[in-house]
Amino acid sequence: MVLTAKKILLSLLTALAVFSCSRNSGKTPVVNPSEYQSSNQENMQSVRDFLHKAGAYFLATVDGDQPQVRPFGTAEIIEGKLYIQTGHVKNVAKQIAANPKVAICAFDGQMWLRITATLIEDPRVEIKKAMLDANPGLRSMYDENDDNTAVYFLKDAKATFNSFTAAPVEVDF
């Protein structure tokens, strides 16, 4: 029962964060994926490690003025950027295209992580292949050469590690 309440709390916090971000929605910024690098590789690695430890995280987007939250599992560092993956046919991809500002929330049983970022789609086949190679269970649904596979990296990310027993730790990457 307690774990369920914590998951509900995390989902609500994520929805609130993304709803706040939606007030400043805008077009996807023009960024060359092959040239962009995270501002802090060590912080990014800490976030990626936490997401892997948690196993699943919740990605929040906005659909019009309504927050939408769903579970995700992919998070890989490729070419110095933290990437996630989904399919173009899914509503989440359409929501990201309309407003690339997202929030992510994960819980590992003791701590939770909240992230805000702008997602930038990377259309390069080699990045899609690297993501799918790192997550082979997705190969039954996705292929780097199909029109459905979508990979995004987190730009201007801000993350906060939280617990009930320690002060929050904020990092940028």
Secondary structure, DSSP 4 states (H G I P E B T S, - for coil): -HHHHHHHHHHHHHHHHHHHHHTT--PPPP--TTT---S-HHHHHHHHHHHHHHS-EEEEEEETTEEEEEEE---EEETTEEEEEEETTSHHHHHHHH--EEEEEEE-SS-EEEEEEEEEE---HHHHHHHHHH-GGGGGT--TTSSSEEEEEEEEEEEEEE-SSS--EEEE-
